[in-house]
Amino acid sequence: MHTPSAPILYSFADPNNLVDSLARFIIKAQKESIEKKGRFTIAISGGSLAQQLNGLIGKPGVKWEKWQVFYADERVVPLDHEDSNHRLCNDELLSKVPIPRQNIHTIDYSLADDIEELADAYEKELIREFAQKDAARFPVFDLILLGVGPDGHTASLFPGHELLSEEDRWVAYITDSPKPPPKRVTLTFPVINHAARVAFVVYGPSKVDIIKTVLDKPEQGLPPSRSNTPGPPSSCRRLDGRFCRLCCALWMDAWE
């Protein structure tokens, strides 16, 4: 597990600047990972995050053939359903870039009637990618990109839910999500906290109050506060109430 660092909170008044900065951050993380081990493993959450990734389209330096894409969480719906995180990410990014289809790791919706088996199958998908290569109890993603909901949830880890205390599983399931659809699978906090990099991508005025709570009142135990990233910020750039970005200070130079 990586040692927590004080985060840096970045704010952008223009969403285009956010998209461009995020693309540069991801490309830098990719370059370092490929130079180190020849591949780039990334987990992506859903929601509005997918819309912030299209800054990667057409960017030089992206080695799509080296990417292994997983989902930090997924709704248990058909992959072409409007609620599917994969569909969102595919529509916004993956269908528009030359990434090999076998490098995109989705849930097996044919197992939807047995959500525990579906979660186990997705965990086995991670095991195939990580177990022999990283030799760790938990997978070590090069980058996990997460959002934060207005209620404080991240991935499909919701405030007050028992999954916040999961310590063993890589992938867990939820059948009573406070936000529809109710059935979901999600990476657990041990996986999130073993990642080399974790960045929270937050967009829109509805998220400002919850971000302030996450940063200023970690004792409330909101899900993002349980990651290795959030905490009292060592530096804060102007939070204008509209667009903001949260990332670890360890990777602060990626934004410069």
C-alpha positions, -999 to 999 in steps of 0.1 A, spaced: 0 0 0 12 34 -9 19 61 18 -8 88 18 2 122 8 -16 155 14 -37 162 -17 -37 192 -40 -70 206 -49 -71 221 -84 -100 242 -97 -108 251 -133 -133 278 -143 -134 263 -178 -143 227 -183 -121 225 -214 -91 232 -192 -101 204 -168 -104 180 -197 -70 190 -211 -53 188 -177 -68 154 -170 -55 141 -204 -20 153 -197 -21 138 -162 -32 104 -176 -6 104 -204 22 112 -180 10 83 -157 9 60 -187 44 69 -199 59 62 -165 41 29 -162 50 17 -196 86 26 -192 86 7 -159 67 -25 -168 55 -23 -204 18 -18 -197 -7 6 -182 -35 -6 -160 -63 18 -153 -97 16 -136 -124 41 -145 -156 49 -126 -188 60 -143 -211 90 -142 -199 124 -155 -162 112 -153 -165 95 -187 -173 128 -204 -140 143 -191 -119 116 -208 -124 126 -244 -94 149 -242 -74 118 -249 -88 114 -283 -62 121 -310 -36 130 -284 0 121 -294 18 98 -270 -11 76 -260 -1 39 -264 -35 24 -266 -22 -11 -273 -5 -10 -239 -37 -1 -220 -56 -26 -198 -89 -9 -189 -111 -20 -160 -141 -4 -143 -139 8 -108 -176 0 -106 -203 -11 -129 -241 -12 -128 -255 -47 -134 -273 -38 -166 -267 -49 -202 -235 -33 -215 -254 -13 -241 -279 0 -215 -279 37 -209 -270 32 -172 -239 11 -180 -206 27 -171 -190 7 -199 -215 22 -224 -207 57 -211 -170 52 -214 -173 35 -247 -195 62 -262 -172 90 -249 -138 75 -255 -131 38 -262 -151 35 -294 -132 65 -308 -96 53 -302 -76 23 -314 -76 3 -282 -77 -35 -287 -111 -48 -276 -95 -76 -256 -79 -49 -235 -112 -36 -222 -125 -57 -193 -162 -56 -187 -186 -75 -164 -202 -107 -178 -238 -97 -179 -249 -133 -186 -243 -139 -149 -267 -111 -138 -291 -135 -122 -264 -144 -97 -247 -112 -87 -222 -129 -64 -210 -151 -92 -208 -120 -115 -186 -102 -89 -165 -134 -85 -160 -136 -123 -149 -99 -125 -125 -105 -96 -110 -135 -115 -106 -111 -145 -84 -89 -123 -65 -119 -110 -57 -130 -145 -42 -95 -152 -24 -89 -119 -18 -120 -98 13 -133 -116 26 -99 -126 25 -79 -94 28 -107 -68 7 -87 -42 -23 -95 -21 -42 -68 -39 -38 -56 -75 -17 -25 -80 -34 -4 -106 -12 23 -122 -42 47 -120 -77 47 -106 -100 75 -117 -130 81 -95 -158 106 -92 -176 118 -61 -214 119 -59 -234 147 -42 -241 122 -14 -204 115 -9 -203 81 -26 -174 71 -48 -173 41 -72 -203 22 -58 -192 26 -22 -219 45 -4 -219 64 29 -228 41 58 -228 9 38 -212 -22 51 -190 -25 20 -169 3 34 -155 -22 59 -146 -49 33 -110 -59 39 -105 -91 18 -123 -90 -15 -111 -73 -46 -145 -69 -61 -177 -67 -41 -214 -65 -50 -243 -44 -38 -280 -51 -42 -294 -22 -23 -277 9 -39 -293 41 -26 -289 54 -61 -305 34 -90 -299 9 -104 -298 -11 -71 -275 -39 -83 -238 -30 -88 -203 -43 -85 -174 -23 -73 -137 -23 -65 -131 -23 -27 -111 2 -7 -81 -22 -3 -78 -22 -41 -83 15 -44 -57 22 -16 -31 -1 -32 -31 18 -65 0 37 -76 -22 68 -83 -57 77 -74 -74 109 -87 -108 122 -80 -124 140 -109 -152 163 -97 -174 184 -120 -203 207 -114 -218 229 -87 -236 201 -70 -203 186 -58 -187 216 -41 -202 212 -7 -194 175 -5 -158 181 -15 -155 206 12 -168 181 37 -145 154 24 -114 176 28 -123 195 59 -142 169 80 -126 135 73 -139 124 107 -173 121 91 -160 90 73 -174 97 39 -162 72 13 -136 94 -4 -121 102 30 -113 65 33 -90 66 3 -53 74 6 -58 106 -13 -82 130 5 -72 148 37 -64 184 47 -50 199 15 -14 211 16 -23 237 -11 -56 249 -24 -61 267 -57 -93 287 -61 -124 267 -57 -150 287 -77 -180 265 -70 -183 252 -105 -154 231 -116 -128 214 -95 -101 187 -96 -86 167 -67 -54 147 -70 -25 136 -50 4 160 -43 27 132 -53 17 138 -89 14 176 -87 41 180 -113 18 163 -138 -3 194 -139 25 219 -143 
